[in-house]
Amino acid sequence: MKRAYYSNSILGFLKDDNSKILGELSLYHTHALEELQKNAWIGEINILKDQLQDFPNGQVYFEFAIPRMGKRVDNIVVINDIVFVLEFKVGDFEYGNHAIEQVIDYTLDLKNFHEGSHHTKLIPVLISTNASDFDNDQDQIEDLYTAARTNKNNLGEYLKEVLKNSNGDNINHFDWETSIYKPTPTIVEAAQALYKGHNVQEISRSDAGAINLSRTATCLNRIVENSKLYLKKSICFVTGVPGAGKTLAGLNIANERMKSDEDEHAVFLSGNGPLVDVLREALTRDEVKTSKENGTPLTKKQAAIKANSFIQNIHHFRDDNLISLKAPIEKVVVFDEAQRAWTRAKASSFMKVKKGVEDFNMSEPEFLIDVMNRHQDWCVIICLIGGGQEINTGEAGLEEWILALKEHYSEWDIHYSDLISENKNYIKSAELRSWIKENGESEKDLHLAVSVRSFRSEQLSNFVHELLELNTNSVKSLYQEIKDDYPIVLTRDLEIAKGWLRNNAKGTERMGIVSSSGARRLRPHSIDVKNEISPAEWFLNDENDIRSSYFLEVIATEFDIQGLEIDWVCLAWGANFFLDTENEWNFQKFSGTKWQNINQEITKQYLINTYRVLLTRARQGMVLFIPRGSDIDHTRPSEFYDATFKYLKDLGIKELTKDNFVPVKPKKKFNPKLKIVSSKSSPNQTKLFSQKLENKNSAEIPPNKVKIGKFVKTTLLNLFNQNLIDTAEIIRMQNEDYSRDTFHIQYPLLRKKLSTDPDKILRYWKGVININKIDYFICSEWYEQPNNNDRPYFLKWLRKIRNTETT
C-alpha cells in the first residue's frame, strides 16, 4: 500500500503545477474517479497553495493511508515539531459532527498505531471551506477531545497561531513517513476492510513481536490449494490466545476463497449469534454507504443478501443441510469458535425437542463433517479454536471434533496447530492426543500466540489468567508491566465508572458496560442482565442512540460480547463470582429470591471463563465496578464484594473515589443547523418551515393568538431548529403510546419518511423536517374542542422541555 498518493515539501508543492498534482492523485486512486472527488482535490490544492504560502519549511501529503480503517486522510502537513491532520469538506457551510469525529479518529489512529506519531504532537483540523470563523479551544484540540474548525480563509492563520508554541525538535519527515505502522483493527473494521478488497497484510501488525496473521493465511491457502489440486478432503485446526486474531484469520481465508465463478464458494460460519448479527449489519451498512459514494447505490436489502451469504449462523447452515442430502455449495467452510459446537447429548436433545427430529444421534462436529463429506471431489473445513473460553453447558470442546474424525472420517487430511498436541487444555484425553499426532500434520503457523485485541498491552491475556488463578505475585508483576499502557482502575461508584469511561473515550472510540449474565443482583444499580439487547445496535449505533453502548444504559453480557470488543469497558462485577475471606473463589447462581452454591466443577469452570471473556473485551482500558453491597438486602451482603475489592486493590490497581476523580467537562457537541425541507411550498410556507427565533423565550408563540395546529408546528420547528430537543426525546416522539399519553394525539408525533412515501401522507403535514440526516413527517392531527383539547398537553410538555434546557 502506497503511504500517500502525493507527497512533497511545501515549497515543492507550491511550485508544482496543479495538473501534475492532480495527475499523481488520479494515478494511484484505486476506484473509478468521480467528478466529485476530482473537484474536491482541486479545491484542496487551491486552498492549501493559498494558505501555506508562509510555511516554506515543511512537508505536505495527500491521501495519506490509515490502514486499520481501510481509509485515507485528505491531507497531512508536517511543520516543525507538529503533524497537522487535515480533513476537508469542500463547499460545506457548517462544521459537521461526523466530520469532526472522522478527523479525530484519523488522528487517534496515527497516535496509537503509527510508531513515528506515538510521541509527536498531532493536531486534528477540519476545514469546512465556506463556514464562518470559529473560536477554537486549543487545550481540547490538543487533548483530542475535539478538532480545530477552520475555513478556506483562516487555515493558515490557525497554523501560525499553533506554531507560536512550537518548541520541540523538528520532525524528520522521511523518518516519520516511513516509520512502522502496527494496526490492530477491531473485528468489525477488519471484516469491512477485507470485504472491500484490502489484504490481511495491510490491516495486521507488521512487527516481529506478534506471529504475523499473513503467515497463517499463507498456510491455510496452501492447504486449500493442495486439497483442490489433489482432490483431498482436509480439516485444519487454528488455535490462539484470546484476541490473537483467529476470527480475522478465518474471515480473511473465507473472503479470499469466495470465488463462485471457480466453483469455490466459501462461507464463514459461527454459532455466536451476536457476532454474526453485528458483522452482517456492519458489512451491509458499509456496502450501502460505499455504493452511494461510487454512484451505484444499493438498497439495504440488496447489500444484505451478499453479506448474509458470506457470514452465516452455523445453526442455520446445519438446519439447511438437515433438509437436503446434497453437498452444500460451499467448498471451503470456516467454523468460528469451533470448540463451542454442541455435544451429542445437547444436539440430540435440541433436535428432538425443538426440531422434532427423533433419531438425530450425532454431535454437532460429527454432523458438520458429515455434511462436507458429501462432496465427491474435495473440500476444506477450517476450525478456529479458542481454548479456555467455553461459557455454556453442552459445548463440546475440541475433543468432539477429533473423536468424530477418529471414528468416522479417518481418511481426511488433518492439519493442526502444534499447541493442540502439547497443551492438555485442548485435548484432555491422552489417547486422542496420541491419535492426532499419528494421523495428522502439525503446523506451527496454525497457532497465533499473542493477543492483538489490546494494542496497548500484549500481556493482558496473561494478566487476566494469573488474576483468575489467584497467583498474587505473578499478577502484581504483570500489572506493573501493563498499567502505563493499558489503564485499569477500580471503583465502588457506578457514576464514577461512567465518568471515567467518558473521560477516556475520544472521537468515535466506543465505550460500554458489560457484566455476567448471572450477576442478577446488580439491578439496584440499574444494571439488568436479563434485559436483552440488540447486539448490532449496541455495537454499531452512534452516541445519539439510547440503545447503543455509548449511552451506558443497557449492558452486554458474555453471550453478547464474546468474539467482539470495544475500546473502553466498565465491568460490573456480580455476586455470582466472588472471593471469600479465605481467598478462594465462590460460585453462585441466583434462583427465585436467593443465591444457590454451584458445586459442579464444569459449571464452575464455565463461570471462570465467563469472567475471562469479560475481562478481555477492552482494547484500551477498563474500569472495574465492585458494588458495596447492602446490609438490609440479604442477596447483596457486603461480604459478597469486599474481599474481591480488596484483592484487586492490593494488586496495586488504583481506586477512584469522589475525592480523587475529576470528570472532564463533557465535550460540547457542535450541531450543524437543521435542514428544513418542504417540497413545492409557497414562499410563505417555506418561511414558516425555516424561520429561526432569536432567543429561547420567543420559541413559544402566545397560545391565544394562533390556532393549535399552527402553534404546534411553528413551535416544534423552532425547537428543532435551535437543537433544544435531545435525541432520546426524538426517539420517544416516534412512539404511539408516548405520543398519546404526552400530547393527547392518536398517532406518533414524528414518523420517519420512507423511500416510497409521497411528499404528503395521511394525518401528517406536507413536507418533512430533516433531523440528523433523517427526514420526518410531523403529525397534523391536533384538536381544540371542549371535549377534546390537545393544547394543555402540548403546553405541559413544552414547559418541561424549557425547564430541562434552563437547568
BELSULQUI-V802841 format. One record per backbone hydrogen bond with DSSP energy under -0.5 kcal/mol. CO is the residue of the C=O (numbers start at 1). NH is the residue of the N-H. Records with the same first field share a line. If there is no record, write none. Layout:
CO: NH + NH
This chain:
3: 65
6: 62
8: 60
9: 13
10: 14
11: 15
12: 16
17: 20 + 21
18: 22
19: 23
20: 24
21: 25
22: 26
23: 27
24: 28
25: 29
32: 34
34: 38
35: 39
36: 40
37: 41
38: 42
39: 43
40: 44
41: 45
42: 46
43: 47
44: 48
45: 49
46: 50
47: 51
48: 52
50: 53
52: 55
56: 11 + 58
58: 10
59: 78
60: 8
61: 76
62: 5 + 6
63: 5
64: 73
66: 69 + 70 + 71
67: 70
71: 66
73: 64
74: 63
75: 86
76: 61
77: 79 + 84
78: 59
79: 82
80: 171
81: 121
82: 79 + 84
83: 85 + 123
84: 77 + 86
85: 125
86: 75
87: 127
89: 92 + 129
92: 130
93: 132
94: 96
96: 100
97: 101
98: 102
99: 103
100: 104
101: 105
102: 106
103: 107
104: 108
105: 109
106: 110
107: 111
108: 112
109: 113
110: 114
113: 115 + 182
114: 117 + 118
115: 118
117: 120
120: 122
121: 83
122: 124
123: 85
124: 148
125: 87
126: 128 + 150
127: 89 + 129
128: 131
129: 152
134: 136
136: 138
137: 141
138: 142
139: 143
140: 145 + 146
141: 144
148: 126 + 150
150: 128
151: 155
154: 158
155: 159
156: 160
157: 161
158: 162
159: 163
160: 164
161: 164
162: 165
163: 166
165: 167
171: 173
172: 176
173: 177
174: 178
175: 179
176: 179
180: 115 + 182
181: 183
186: 190
187: 191
188: 192
189: 193
190: 194
191: 195
192: 196
193: 198
194: 197
199: 202 + 203
200: 203
201: 204
203: 185
207: 210
212: 215 + 216
213: 217
214: 218
215: 219
216: 220
217: 221
218: 222
219: 223
220: 224
221: 225
222: 226
223: 227
224: 228
225: 229
226: 230
227: 231 + 232
232: 234 + 379
233: 413
234: 381
235: 415
236: 238 + 383
237: 239 + 417
238: 385
239: 448
240: 387
241: 244
243: 452 + 453
245: 249
246: 250
247: 251
248: 252
249: 253
250: 254
251: 255
252: 256
253: 257
254: 258
255: 258
257: 259
259: 262 + 264
260: 263
264: 259
265: 331 + 332
267: 269 + 334
268: 312
269: 336
270: 314
271: 273
272: 276
273: 277
274: 278
275: 279
276: 280
277: 281
278: 282
279: 283
280: 284
281: 285
282: 286
283: 287
284: 288
285: 289
286: 290
287: 291
288: 292
289: 293
290: 294
291: 296
292: 295
299: 303
300: 304
301: 305
302: 306
303: 307
304: 308
305: 309
306: 310
307: 311
310: 268
312: 270
313: 316 + 317
314: 318
315: 319
316: 320
317: 321
318: 322
319: 322 + 323
320: 324
329: 265
331: 333 + 380
332: 267
333: 335 + 382
334: 269 + 336
335: 338 + 384
336: 271
337: 340
338: 341
339: 397
341: 396
342: 364 + 365
343: 347
344: 348
345: 349
346: 350
347: 351
348: 352
349: 353
350: 354 + 355
351: 355 + 357
356: 358
357: 360
359: 361
363: 367
364: 368
365: 369
366: 370
367: 371
368: 372
369: 373
371: 374
372: 375
379: 234
380: 333
381: 236 + 383
382: 335 + 384
383: 238 + 385
384: 338 + 339 + 386
385: 240 + 387
386: 389
392: 395
394: 343
397: 400 + 401
398: 401 + 402
399: 403
400: 404
401: 405
402: 406
403: 407
404: 408 + 409
405: 409
409: 412
413: 235 + 415
414: 441
415: 237
416: 443
417: 420 + 421
418: 422
419: 423
422: 424
423: 426 + 427
428: 430
429: 433
430: 434
431: 435
432: 436
433: 437
434: 438
435: 439
436: 440
440: 442
441: 416
443: 418 + 446
444: 447
446: 239
447: 449
448: 241
453: 455
454: 457
457: 460
458: 451
459: 463
460: 464
461: 465
462: 466
463: 467
464: 468
465: 469
466: 470 + 471
467: 470
470: 472
471: 475
472: 476
473: 477
474: 478
475: 479
476: 480
477: 481
478: 482
479: 483
482: 485 + 486
487: 622
488: 654
489: 624
490: 656
491: 626
492: 494
493: 497
494: 498
495: 499
496: 500
497: 501
498: 502
499: 503
500: 504
501: 505
506: 509
510: 567 + 568
512: 570
513: 556
514: 572
516: 519
518: 520
519: 522
520: 523
522: 525 + 527
523: 526
526: 528
527: 529
528: 531
530: 532
533: 535
534: 538
535: 539
536: 540
537: 541
538: 549
542: 545
544: 546
545: 548
548: 551
549: 552
556: 515
557: 560 + 561
558: 562
561: 564
566: 619
567: 620 + 621
568: 512
569: 571 + 623
570: 514 + 572
571: 573 + 625
572: 516
573: 627
574: 577
576: 588
578: 586
580: 583
584: 580
586: 578
587: 598
589: 591 + 596
591: 593 + 594
594: 591
596: 589
597: 599
600: 604
601: 605
602: 606
603: 607
604: 608
605: 609
606: 610
607: 611
608: 612
609: 613
610: 614
611: 615
612: 616
613: 616
614: 617
617: 566
619: 456
620: 487
621: 569
622: 489
623: 571 + 625
624: 491 + 626
625: 573 + 627
630: 633
632: 634
633: 636
636: 630
637: 640
638: 641 + 642
641: 645
642: 646
643: 647
644: 648
645: 649
646: 650
647: 651
648: 651 + 653
649: 652
654: 490
655: 657
656: 492
657: 660 + 661
660: 662
661: 663
669: 671
674: 676
675: 770
677: 768
678: 681
682: 686
683: 687
684: 688
685: 689
686: 690
687: 691
695: 698
696: 699
697: 700
699: 701
702: 705
703: 706
707: 711
708: 712
709: 713
710: 714
711: 715
712: 716
713: 717
714: 718
715: 719
716: 720
717: 721
718: 722
719: 724
720: 723
724: 726
726: 730
727: 731
728: 732
729: 733
731: 734
732: 735
733: 749 + 750
735: 739
736: 740
737: 741
738: 742
739: 743 + 744 + 745
740: 744
749: 779
751: 777
752: 754
754: 757
759: 767
761: 764
763: 780 + 781
768: 677
769: 771 + 776
770: 675 + 772
771: 774
774: 771
775: 753
776: 769
777: 751
778: 765
780: 782
783: 790
785: 788
788: 785 + 790
790: 794
791: 795
792: 796
793: 797
794: 798
795: 799
796: 800
797: 801
798: 802
799: 803
800: 804
801: 805
802: 806
803: 807
